[in-house]
Amino acid sequence: MLKYILNRLFHSVIVMFVISFIVFFIMFKAGDPVQLLLPPDATQQDVIEMRHALGLDQSFIKQYEAFLKNVAKGNLGTSFVYGQPALNVVFERLPATLELSILAMIFSILFGVPLGIIASIKPKAWYSKAIMFLSLSGISVPVFWTGMVLVLVFSVILGWLPSSGRGTVYLFTSAFTWDGIKHLIMPVLTLSFFQLALILRLTRTGMMEVMMQDYIKLARAKGVPRRVIVYYHALKNSLIPLITVIGIQFGQLVAFTIVTETIFAWPGTGKLIIDSIQNLDRPVVVAYLLVISFIFVAINFMVDVLYTFIDPRVRM
Amino acid sequence: MKKLTVAIAALALVGTMGVAKTLRVGLASGAYTMDPQAFNETATNSILSNIFDTLVRFDENIKVHPDLAVSWTNPEPTVWIMKLRKGVKFHNGNTFNADDVVFTFNRIKNWKKSGFKGKVSMIDKVEKINDYTVKFITKKAFPVFLRKLTYVDILDKETVKGKSDEWIGLHPIGTGPYEFVFWRKGDQIKFKANPNYWAGKAKFDNLIFRVLSNNATRTAAILSGEVDLINRVPVVDVKRIKNNSKLNTFVKPGLRLIYLQMDQFRKKSPYIKSPTGINPFLDVRVRRALYYGINEDAIVKYIMKSFAVPAAQFSPSVVVGYDPSIKRVKYDPAKAKKLLAEAGYPNGFSVVLDAPNNRYINDAQIAQAVASSMAKIGIKVKVNATPKSTFFPKTAKQDTSFFLIGWASSDGDGSSILDGVIHSKDDVRGYGRYNNGKYSNPKVDKLIEESDANMNPTSRVKEMREAQQIALVQDQNIIPLHFQVDIYASSKKIKFTPRTDSRIWAYDIR
């Protein structure tokens, strides 16, 4: 187990090193941020001075070397635009994105799994068909549209929910105050529609497959109560693919909340990264991608560990 | 009886004091830093102008008014003596005096990362005469001196000195009408009224700026009453907001000119295919043909939905140096074709038009419209619309033959565009940084340089107008398109006056 963890850790470090190099190179090639940082009335002299102050007049190799040296000291550089340490800039925005993603994931699982089970037991029933129809729209309707319709109905027409922003924040989250929860409802719903539909459909397919297996037939022949068969034997065995997908999807949620964040003016990392790319703010872009890839790596690791708990046949 | 009166008076007092008034503003973009000398950018400047005072300040029509400086004299062309306001306190209780002014100016001059160097570059020295008098010495006579000062927010020396850039970027302490409360990055900034503001406490006790960068979100927020004021109302939503009985809309002509410039210095230009092989833009008749051949009225009507003003010259009428005698030529494709034929291009030529697609209002669409106008006179224009992060470095290297760009005369003085765009490119003396078509006329340069150091307002404006007459009317060095317009929407509960400089100055909102 320890050897396995160390091995994984080593791989992750290499992955993150490669990512940092690629991103650094792309941002280096993308253009000169100083042209965007200085106002039009600055002179060429000012441009040269600022380029020097930011270390941008050095060769690519020199700049990357300086970056690596700083990383060894735990410093990912100072944002060109915000003037703050790049890692701080990212970490300040991360809780908002994590909060949204985690809540959306919990919501999707809480509703997706039971609805999937219901739809799998009697696939021909009218309610199963209704569930499947809704899940199809959940997968196909664009997030942007869902978000705007929610805003139109619940904020502009009915005036029940705030259209945007984070509301009262307490202990890094909005989930502890009524005002905060009101601000959370629509973004979480918008973000979870697709996930919910996906989880629902996966659960249903998995369950239907497992229910055909011989050991289920045996259990039935033995007279095991139907409830035990469905919720214990069948569900447990259909969970493995589901957990894999949930793991991957959670990483996706964190990395791609950008559309939802834009609609609801949610101050997460999605908006930050778009702004930073537009402003060629290299330190922030690099720091952000390193943090996100770390999250991906960590989630994959946790998923692997979870496997062994659910299915003893899986060995590390 | 007396007791009763007192009680009623007390009640009335409680009544007026009880409800804290909050002004909530939804902005299209937020602040990047709380350091007023780091990033010179409209949204950041606008937000910080509520916290910091300047020596002099623009009113809503960019006229200069006293602020922390109460009066000034200009005994010699290069010397300015300013008397400072007494009894002004910073938000942390420190006293404002001449040391703070000297410190502020020196910080901008010495700090390599400051984006405000252009505002103080002509100032040679700042000296303290006594606690409430400072003397500025400029490198040469400098008529735009006062206008430049409107960009220099005064910091407290005792607070800032010795602190790191990072610390200053998070702790704004000024003398302005509002004090900093908190900043939740990307979400909101909260200020509270400064009870000791020298001109009297602001009407709103709290001021909240929210960042609502998505157009539809901003509209939804004003429609649902979550904010009292928004800027940059999306053109498509103006009608909807106008129809709402609780809301007002405001339109204010801005300072930004959108224009086209072309390569005027290379015999062979990289993105032009002409039958002769020579760069056609070197011929003034071709440049003039473009001016006649662009249907600007259609651009304003269909792309800008009438929220833009067709431009005939470098700066709008509120700016010093405006020339009422120059009018825009009428759209005349026949005349344009004739001019092209005279210049030897009866069948036109083809060229790539570079344009940003996320910098100005509808920038890429405007470029497309220019291309279709040009097609009618036989010039094949291919639009290359890219993000600003690609566009600006590309044009700065003159890696372009034809480009669409904007310029805001943010000082309210015509010298800004004359120095930056019209004057020949001269990196050493700091002229023509944005003149990337490299138009050059020594006569124009001389007039610009003379006007830059002319302290007589009348003859100065004459020189500026003459420079424009030669560069624009005679040489057609750029093709002006239109001036952008700022659109705001507010709740009818507040009284808002839009400003030419596009800032939200909450103290004037009632």
Interface residues (C-beta under 8 A of the other chain):
Chain A: A30 G31 D32 P33 Q35 L36 L37 L38 P39 P40 D41 A42 T43 Q44 Q45 D46 V47 E49 M50 H52 A53 L54 T78 V81 Y82 G83 Q84 P85 V89 E92 R93 A96 M148 V151 L152 S155 V156 G159 P162 S163 S164 G165 R166 V169 T262 I263 F264 A265 W266 P267 G268 K271 L272 I277 Q278 N279 L280
Chain B: Y32 T33 D35 A38 F39 N40 E41 K112 K113 G115 K117 G118 K119 S121 D165 E166 G169 L170 R184 K185 G186 D187 Q188 R210 V211 L212 S213 N214 A216 T217 A220 A221 L223 S224 G225 E226 N358 P387 K388 S389 T390 F392 P393 K394 A396 W407 A408 S410 D411 S416 D419 G420 D427 V428 G430 R433 Y434
